């Protein structure tokens, strides 16, 4: 990436889960996200959306999920003004194909990448499937990520396909949890374990992930930190890199 310009920052957010738990709540969250994007516009050199932006997404050749047009419009507006936006697929929106790149000018990433700012190295991604355990999900992810699974789902009529999608969404953990998830100690944080194992081989100053649904800022080593972005159903948290450090912040309380 280009060196960070004076007064500019990089912004990171994830797990908006638009679409749940209901249309009204999701619309309010979408409006808040639009306000956040406008808030960071003046000094944003890059915006990184680290997955699960939608609680479900599938692109047919000429059909996309209904709704979320206010967020898409704001992203298109920012992209058109020259602010680079990068979209990382999560476990809920892995069936993202060419709509965002072609219509909104937003590049899609499916795996973690390293950002080298010249001063720091940041490893960023959604975070699903990383770290120890959860073998059943890792197998399921490989199936859903396969071209065969995507081709088969595309054969379903959109009316039925989107109905299946809504059913899945209302079964998701963030749609059904009565309260936010809890931090149960560093030894239970699989992404932190992944960061510490990675750090033994390759140094990164900051590890930034989503997926966990908890805003976390934890030490990985003597000079390395793991930041989890939390989510926007309960926390409305995001991270900002200013060339010196990464801060975890909350928007509108």
C-alpha positions as semicolon CSV with decimal commas, in nm:
position;residue;x (nm);y (nm);z (nm)
1;X;0,000;0,000;0,000
2;X;0,103;0,364;-0,035
3;X;0,257;0,528;0,273
4;X;0,004;0,692;0,499
5;X;-0,033;1,056;0,402
6;X;-0,007;1,325;0,669
7;X;-0,330;1,351;0,866
8;X;-0,478;1,040;0,703
9;X;-0,591;0,717;0,869
10;X;-0,697;0,361;0,792
11;X;-1,032;0,241;0,925
12;X;-1,139;-0,116;1,001
13;X;-1,486;-0,250;1,083
14;X;-1,668;-0,582;1,057
15;X;-1,973;-0,783;1,155
16;X;-2,253;-0,541;1,073
17;X;-2,482;-0,843;1,015
18;X;-2,732;-0,639;0,820
19;X;-3,061;-0,822;0,783
20;X;-3,106;-0,943;1,141
21;X;-3,278;-0,965;1,378
22;X;-3,557;-0,784;1,187
23;X;-3,602;-0,531;0,908
24;X;-3,659;-0,227;1,134
25;X;-3,357;-0,290;1,357
26;X;-3,138;-0,365;1,059
27;X;-3,248;-0,043;0,887
28;X;-3,157;0,160;1,197
29;X;-2,816;-0,006;1,207
30;X;-2,767;0,064;0,837
31;X;-2,844;0,433;0,893
32;X;-2,589;0,441;1,174
33;X;-2,328;0,285;0,945
34;X;-2,395;0,551;0,683
35;X;-2,339;0,819;0,949
36;X;-2,015;0,648;1,052
37;X;-1,887;0,639;0,695
38;X;-1,965;1,008;0,655
39;X;-1,793;1,075;0,989
40;X;-1,466;0,911;0,881
41;X;-1,474;1,043;0,524
42;X;-1,250;1,353;0,580
43;X;-0,938;1,165;0,691
44;X;-0,988;0,812;0,554
45;X;-0,706;0,694;0,328
46;X;-0,857;0,344;0,320
47;X;-1,160;0,162;0,461
48;X;-1,137;-0,209;0,533
49;X;-1,460;-0,402;0,586
50;X;-1,357;-0,732;0,743
51;X;-1,651;-0,959;0,674
52;X;-2,005;-1,046;0,779
53;X;-2,126;-0,709;0,658
54;X;-2,446;-0,889;0,563
55;X;-2,595;-1,174;0,762
56;X;-2,647;-1,347;0,429
57;X;-2,544;-1,264;0,075
58;X;-2,566;-1,452;-0,251
59;X;-2,528;-1,309;-0,599
60;X;-2,716;-1,464;-0,884
61;X;-2,602;-1,356;-1,230
62;X;-2,853;-1,069;-1,236
63;X;-3,005;-1,072;-0,885
64;X;-2,870;-0,959;-0,547
65;X;-3,042;-0,959;-0,204
66;X;-3,309;-0,695;-0,157
67;X;-3,227;-0,406;0,078
68;X;-2,907;-0,249;0,215
69;X;-2,918;0,008;-0,065
70;X;-2,833;0,301;0,163
71;X;-2,506;0,139;0,267
72;X;-2,426;0,044;-0,091
73;X;-2,499;0,398;-0,207
74;X;-2,268;0,550;0,054
75;X;-1,991;0,303;-0,029
76;X;-2,028;0,383;-0,398
77;X;-2,015;0,755;-0,322
78;X;-1,695;0,724;-0,119
79;X;-1,539;0,494;-0,376
80;X;-1,622;0,741;-0,653
81;X;-1,444;1,019;-0,463
82;X;-1,123;0,812;-0,463
83;X;-1,130;0,657;-0,115
84;X;-1,022;0,293;-0,154
85;X;-1,259;0,043;0,009
86;X;-1,165;-0,321;0,062
87;X;-1,419;-0,595;0,136
88;X;-1,320;-0,919;0,307
89;X;-1,573;-1,198;0,289
90;X;-1,685;-1,356;0,615
91;X;-1,863;-1,680;0,690
92;X;-2,202;-1,510;0,636
93;X;-2,122;-1,333;0,309
94;X;-1,867;-1,563;0,146
95;X;-2,090;-1,586;-0,165
96;X;-1,982;-1,241;-0,275
97;X;-1,869;-1,241;-0,640
98;X;-1,837;-0,956;-0,891
99;X;-2,117;-0,714;-0,796
100;X;-1,913;-0,501;-0,554
101;X;-1,603;-0,480;-0,778
102;X;-1,799;-0,400;-1,094
103;X;-2,073;-0,176;-0,956
104;X;-1,908;-0,011;-0,655
105;X;-1,536;-0,030;-0,737
106;X;-1,466;-0,228;-0,420
107;X;-1,206;-0,503;-0,425
108;X;-1,294;-0,841;-0,269
109;X;-1,057;-1,048;-0,054
110;X;-1,123;-1,403;0,066
111;X;-0,816;-1,462;0,283
112;X;-0,616;-1,257;0,535
113;X;-0,357;-1,021;0,389
114;X;-0,058;-0,828;0,523
115;X;-0,060;-0,449;0,511
116;X;0,287;-0,296;0,520
117;X;0,260;0,074;0,598
118;X;0,636;0,131;0,594
119;X;0,634;0,165;0,971
120;X;0,418;-0,130;1,077
121;X;0,298;-0,466;0,950
122;X;-0,071;-0,543;0,998
123;X;-0,224;-0,887;0,939
124;X;-0,596;-0,841;0,870
125;X;-0,890;-1,063;0,777
126;X;-1,229;-1,184;0,895
127;X;-1,092;-1,458;1,119
128;X;-1,325;-1,751;1,061
129;X;-1,155;-2,088;1,028
130;X;-0,831;-1,970;1,188
131;X;-0,675;-2,109;1,502
132;X;-0,725;-2,443;1,676
133;X;-1,045;-2,650;1,690
134;X;-1,383;-2,604;1,522
135;X;-1,308;-2,874;1,267
136;X;-1,673;-2,923;1,169
137;X;-1,702;-2,557;1,066
138;X;-1,374;-2,572;0,873
139;X;-1,505;-2,866;0,672
140;X;-1,839;-2,689;0,617
141;X;-1,659;-2,375;0,501
142;X;-1,466;-2,571;0,239
143;X;-1,793;-2,714;0,110
144;X;-1,969;-2,376;0,092
145;X;-1,665;-2,215;-0,068
146;X;-1,658;-2,475;-0,345
147;X;-1,771;-2,388;-0,697
148;X;-1,999;-2,690;-0,689
149;X;-2,197;-2,563;-0,389
150;X;-2,222;-2,217;-0,541
151;X;-2,337;-2,357;-0,878
152;X;-2,601;-2,574;-0,710
153;X;-2,741;-2,285;-0,504
154;X;-2,753;-2,066;-0,814
155;X;-2,988;-2,320;-0,972
156;X;-3,250;-2,241;-0,705
157;X;-3,500;-1,971;-0,802
158;X;-3,416;-1,642;-0,622
159;X;-3,754;-1,632;-0,444
160;X;-3,683;-1,969;-0,285
161;X;-3,309;-1,907;-0,247
162;X;-3,356;-1,581;-0,058
163;X;-3,624;-1,746;0,156
164;X;-3,375;-2,015;0,254
165;X;-3,122;-1,738;0,324
166;X;-3,361;-1,556;0,560
167;X;-3,430;-1,882;0,744
168;X;-3,056;-1,939;0,792
169;X;-3,005;-1,580;0,905
170;X;-3,263;-1,610;1,180
171;X;-3,079;-1,918;1,306
172;X;-2,746;-1,737;1,333
173;X;-2,586;-1,684;1,671
174;X;-2,598;-1,304;1,657
175;X;-2,967;-1,307;1,564
176;X;-3,061;-1,530;1,856
177;X;-2,828;-1,431;2,138
178;X;-3,005;-1,250;2,419
179;X;-2,691;-1,063;2,522
180;X;-2,345;-1,002;2,390
181;X;-2,084;-1,276;2,405
182;X;-1,844;-1,293;2,697
183;X;-1,466;-1,295;2,725
184;X;-1,370;-1,616;2,902
185;X;-0,994;-1,575;2,924
186;X;-0,704;-1,560;2,682
187;X;-0,671;-1,938;2,669
188;X;-1,024;-1,960;2,521
189;X;-0,961;-1,703;2,247
190;X;-0,881;-1,910;1,937
191;X;-0,789;-1,607;1,727
192;X;-0,544;-1,490;1,993
193;X;-0,388;-1,837;1,987
194;X;-0,364;-1,813;1,609
195;X;-0,191;-1,472;1,638
196;X;0,059;-1,598;1,894
197;X;0,143;-1,903;1,686
198;X;0,188;-1,686;1,376
199;X;0,403;-1,440;1,569
200;X;0,651;-1,717;1,650
201;X;0,731;-1,743;1,279
202;X;0,663;-1,395;1,137
203;X;0,638;-1,068;1,327
204;X;0,337;-0,841;1,280
205;X;0,282;-0,528;1,482
206;X;-0,097;-0,558;1,475
207;X;-0,340;-0,841;1,408
208;X;-0,686;-0,712;1,320
209;X;-0,980;-0,952;1,284
210;X;-1,357;-0,968;1,318
211;X;-1,578;-1,277;1,357
212;X;-1,540;-1,307;1,735
213;X;-1,812;-1,044;1,806
214;X;-1,618;-0,900;2,101
215;X;-1,415;-0,577;2,096
216;X;-1,075;-0,696;2,219
217;X;-0,728;-0,545;2,246
218;X;-0,484;-0,807;2,376
219;X;-0,104;-0,848;2,373
220;X;0,036;-1,107;2,136
221;X;0,401;-1,051;2,223
222;X;0,621;-0,778;2,362
223;X;0,562;-0,555;2,060
224;X;0,250;-0,697;1,898
225;X;-0,125;-0,669;1,963
226;X;-0,442;-0,851;1,861
227;X;-0,742;-0,631;1,791
228;X;-1,087;-0,781;1,745
229;X;-1,334;-0,537;1,599
230;X;-1,645;-0,654;1,783
231;X;-1,979;-0,611;1,605
232;X;-2,246;-0,348;1,537
233;X;-2,551;-0,514;1,688
234;X;-2,442;-0,435;2,045
235;X;-2,111;-0,246;2,033
236;X;-2,074;-0,035;1,714
237;X;-1,697;-0,063;1,746
238;X;-1,425;-0,010;1,489
239;X;-1,047;0,036;1,475
240;X;-0,841;0,321;1,337
241;X;-0,471;0,321;1,245
242;X;-0,306;0,663;1,241
243;X;0,048;0,563;1,148
244;X;0,152;0,533;1,511
245;X;-0,089;0,289;1,673
246;X;-0,427;0,118;1,639
247;X;-0,715;0,235;1,855
248;X;-1,040;0,051;1,918
249;X;-1,325;0,301;1,928
250;X;-1,704;0,307;1,958
251;X;-1,930;0,515;1,732
252;X;-2,214;0,709;1,896
253;X;-2,168;0,545;2,233
